[in-house]
Amino acid sequence: MKRIYLSGPMTGLPDYNYPAFNAEAARLRALGYTVENPAENPLAADAPWHMCMRDAIRQMLTCDTVAFLPDWRQSRGANVEIELATHLGMAVIQASGIVSPQEEI
């Protein structure tokens, strides 16, 4: 089973964009994927950015694939995550492009 980490913009958005993260996580889980959703991290949403990123990167490194949400390019954190994932040889794909259960990513 593929393990997918969700990456996308949070900082400065209403509710930290958690509704979009949670909706995408639910959709991918319904397709049978294991999803790591940074919106579900135990840190408080208003924790310092660097602490949130440390937690998110630790979470991302348990995955095979990084799936990005819309507008990720406007996010400093998502850019860090996607660049790191690329350098580590992880698959990086647009989340909405995953449309079937357990497809090869």
matplotlib code that plots the C-alpha trace (Angstrom):
import matplotlib.pyplot as plt

x = [0.0, 1.4, 1.8, 1.1, 2.0, -0.1, 1.7, 0.2, -0.3, -1.4, 0.2, -1.9, -5.0, -8.4, -8.3, -4.8, -6.4, -7.2, -10.6, -8.8, -6.2, -8.8, -11.1, -8.2, -7.0, -10.5, -10.8, -7.4, -8.2, -11.5, -9.4, -7.4, -4.2, -2.6, -2.4, -0.1, -2.0, 0.0, -3.3, -3.6, -0.3, -0.4, 1.3, -0.9, -1.7, -0.1, 3.2, 6.3, 6.8, 10.1, 8.6, 5.6, 8.1, 10.2, 7.2, 5.9, 9.2, 9.5, 6.0, 6.8, 9.8, 7.6, 5.9, 6.6, 4.8, 4.2, 0.9, 0.5, -2.6, -3.5, -1.5, 1.5, 3.9, 2.8, 3.8, 7.3, 6.8, 5.3, 8.2, 10.7, 8.8, 8.6, 12.2, 13.4, 11.1, 12.5, 16.1, 15.3, 13.9, 10.3, 7.4, 5.8, 2.4, -0.6, -3.1, -6.1, -4.3, -4.7, -8.1, -8.1, -7.4, -3.8, -2.7, 1.1, 2.3]
y = [0.0, 3.4, 5.9, 9.5, 12.7, 15.8, 19.0, 22.4, 25.9, 26.6, 29.7, 32.8, 30.9, 30.7, 27.8, 27.1, 25.4, 22.4, 21.9, 21.3, 19.0, 17.0, 16.6, 15.4, 13.0, 11.6, 11.2, 9.4, 7.1, 6.2, 5.0, 2.8, 4.8, 5.5, 9.2, 11.4, 14.7, 17.5, 19.1, 16.2, 16.8, 17.1, 20.5, 23.6, 25.3, 28.5, 26.8, 28.4, 27.7, 25.9, 23.5, 22.7, 22.1, 19.7, 17.7, 17.7, 16.6, 13.8, 12.8, 13.1, 10.8, 7.9, 8.1, 6.9, 9.7, 13.4, 14.6, 18.4, 20.5, 23.5, 26.7, 24.8, 27.1, 30.0, 28.1, 28.3, 25.1, 23.1, 24.3, 23.0, 19.7, 19.1, 20.1, 17.7, 14.9, 15.3, 15.2, 12.1, 10.3, 10.3, 10.4, 13.8, 14.2, 16.5, 15.1, 15.5, 13.4, 10.3, 9.0, 5.2, 2.9, 2.0, 3.1, 3.0, 6.5]
z = [0.0, -0.9, 1.9, 0.8, 2.4, 1.6, 0.9, 0.4, 1.6, 5.3, 6.6, 6.2, 5.0, 6.8, 9.2, 8.0, 4.9, 7.1, 5.3, 2.0, 3.6, 5.5, 2.4, 0.3, 3.0, 3.2, -0.6, -0.8, 2.2, 0.5, -2.4, -0.1, 0.5, 3.8, 4.1, 6.3, 6.7, 8.4, 9.4, 11.8, 13.5, 17.3, 17.3, 17.8, 14.5, 15.8, 16.8, 15.3, 11.6, 12.1, 14.6, 12.3, 9.5, 11.6, 12.5, 8.9, 7.4, 10.0, 8.9, 5.2, 5.5, 6.4, 3.0, -0.5, -2.3, -1.8, -3.2, -3.5, -3.2, -5.4, -4.9, -3.3, -5.1, -2.9, 0.2, 1.6, 3.5, 0.6, -1.6, 1.0, 1.3, -2.5, -3.1, -0.4, -1.6, -5.1, -3.9, -1.9, -4.9, -3.7, -6.1, -6.3, -7.9, -7.9, -5.4, -7.7, -10.3, -8.0, -9.2, -8.7, -5.9, -5.3, -8.7, -9.3, -8.6]

ax = plt.figure().add_subplot(projection="3d")
ax.plot(x, y, z, "-o")
ax.set_aspect("equal")
plt.show()
